[in-house]
Amino acid sequence: MLNENIKVSRKSKGLSQDELAIKLNVVRQTVSKWERGLSVPDSEMLISLSEILEIPVSTLLGENIEEARADDLEVISRKLEVINLQLAQKKEINRKLLHMFMILSCIGLVLVVLILLAINSSYLNWDYSNPELAVAGVLIHGFEWIFIRAFPFILIGLIVGIISTRKKSR
């Protein structure tokens, strides 16, 4: 049992036999003999082992370390629970941001339609013999033509998006 506990504790700390031996000021073969059960460390060495491996001497001598892994699973479970909670909060924030973006886009779309209705295509009365006005008039007319045709589809898409990203009551 002592030999298994030394080996499991060493590996859980990520130490090789050489590294543990260096920390204990012994040769690697000594650590190997302990782990194979061919010899046992004296009391002073047990205390040094427990300090380096950060476990009580009683655990090294008696308790099975693998049984303590249930506590490790509980700790990991709690950490995963916290991570899942953080991911859920991030997802909720992203949902709210997308929802607000869609609402603002919808408002902006309606404002553009209202502006286009208010100007009542006044650019059609411009003097197109002036090249600068001709270019501006063509650009505005092209924008208006595309916008008015795409507006219903974009608006429906935004409304569907707003509905689908709203917070669902549980």
Summary of the structure (lengths in Angstrom):
residues: 170
radius of gyration: 36.5
end to end distance: 52.6
largest distance: 105.2
contacts: 397
relative contact order: 0.07
helix: 81%
strand: 0%
